[in-house]
Amino acid sequence: MALFKKRTVGKPGEWYYCLEHKKVEEGPECPAKDRFGPYASPAEAQRALDIAAERNLQWENDPRWHDATARSEDDD
């Protein structure tokens, strides 16, 4: 008997984008390490990679994450 039950996280009605299969899934079909989400709709899940790229760009350009010390080191 296993001490821990293997569970997937998520519920039907939640949408995910599977990075391994490159497809939208309802509920947890693939392991969490292979998916983005949950999203509110299949259309939003389909844009998962675009959303991630937009968020990365926002983070890279956010001055709160780049202090003066880092800028002065880059100037050298």
FENPERA-V171579 format. One record per backbone hydrogen bond with DSSP energy under -0.5 kcal/mol. CO is the residue of the C=O (numbers start at 1). NH is the residue of the N-H. Records with the same first field share a line. If there is no record, write none. Layout:
BEGIN
CO: NH / NH
END
This chain:
BEGIN
5: 7
11: 14
14: 27
15: 38 / 39
16: 18 / 25
17: 19 / 36
18: 22 / 23
23: 18
25: 16 / 27
27: 29
31: 34
32: 35
34: 19 / 20
36: 17
39: 15
41: 45
42: 46
43: 47
44: 47
45: 48
47: 51
48: 52
49: 53
50: 54
51: 55
52: 56
53: 57
54: 58
55: 59
56: 60
57: 61
59: 62
61: 63
62: 65
63: 66
65: 67
67: 71
68: 72
69: 73
70: 74
71: 75
72: 76
73: 76
END
